[in-house]
């Protein structure tokens, strides 16, 4: 069954920053295309590959940078009306 999850990302080090909201795919793309090269001093291809393929690793990586990840919504195919 397909499901879509929405994640709330909060910067624990900056209480004035706004929360950000992403799907899993959107969060992964944001990390790999925007944040990874800026945050990592010595980017390692193996780390990028783990972020691409391992959700828990990706969440742990964000946590290591001071971000909290919270699932706020899950939608499955059953949640959509049948036509």
C-alpha positions as CSV (number, residue, x, y, z in Angstrom):
1,X,0.0,0.0,0.0
2,X,1.4,3.4,-1.0
3,X,1.5,6.0,1.7
4,X,2.6,9.6,1.9
5,X,4.1,11.0,5.1
6,X,4.5,14.7,5.9
7,X,7.4,15.6,8.2
8,X,7.9,18.7,10.3
9,X,11.5,19.8,10.6
10,X,12.5,22.1,13.5
11,X,15.9,23.7,14.2
12,X,16.5,22.9,17.8
13,X,19.3,25.5,18.0
14,X,17.2,28.4,16.7
15,X,13.9,28.8,18.5
16,X,13.0,31.8,16.3
17,X,13.2,29.8,13.0
18,X,10.0,28.6,11.4
19,X,9.3,24.9,11.1
20,X,9.7,23.4,7.6
21,X,7.4,20.7,6.2
22,X,8.4,18.1,3.6
23,X,7.3,14.8,2.2
24,X,10.0,12.1,2.4
25,X,11.0,12.6,-1.2
26,X,11.0,16.4,-0.8
27,X,13.2,16.2,2.3
28,X,15.6,13.9,0.7
29,X,15.9,16.1,-2.4
30,X,16.4,19.2,-0.1
31,X,19.2,17.5,1.8
32,X,21.0,16.2,-1.3
33,X,20.6,19.2,-3.5
34,X,20.9,22.1,-1.0
35,X,22.0,21.3,2.5
36,X,24.5,18.5,2.2
37,X,27.3,20.4,0.3
38,X,26.9,23.4,2.5
39,X,26.8,21.6,5.9
40,X,29.4,18.9,5.3
41,X,33.0,20.1,5.6
42,X,34.2,17.0,3.7
43,X,31.4,15.5,1.7
44,X,31.6,11.8,1.4
45,X,29.8,9.9,-1.4
46,X,29.1,6.9,0.9
47,X,27.2,9.3,3.3
48,X,25.2,10.7,0.4
49,X,24.3,7.3,-0.8
50,X,23.1,6.3,2.7
51,X,20.9,9.5,2.8
52,X,19.5,8.4,-0.6
53,X,18.6,4.9,0.5
54,X,18.2,4.8,4.3
55,X,15.4,6.9,5.9
56,X,16.6,6.3,9.5
57,X,20.2,7.3,8.6
58,X,18.8,10.5,7.0
59,X,16.8,11.4,10.1
60,X,19.8,10.6,12.3
61,X,22.0,12.8,10.1
62,X,19.6,15.7,10.5
63,X,19.5,15.1,14.2
64,X,23.3,15.4,14.3
65,X,22.9,18.9,12.8
66,X,20.5,19.9,15.5
67,X,17.2,19.3,13.7
68,X,14.2,17.5,15.1
69,X,12.1,15.4,12.6
70,X,8.5,14.6,13.5
71,X,5.9,12.8,11.4
72,X,2.8,14.9,11.5
73,X,0.6,13.3,8.9
74,X,0.3,9.9,7.1
75,X,-2.0,9.4,4.2
76,X,-2.6,6.0,2.6
77,X,-4.5,5.0,-0.5
78,X,-7.4,4.0,1.8
79,X,-7.8,7.7,2.8
80,X,-8.8,8.7,-0.7
81,X,-12.4,8.3,-1.9
82,X,-12.9,5.5,-4.5
83,X,-14.5,6.6,-7.7
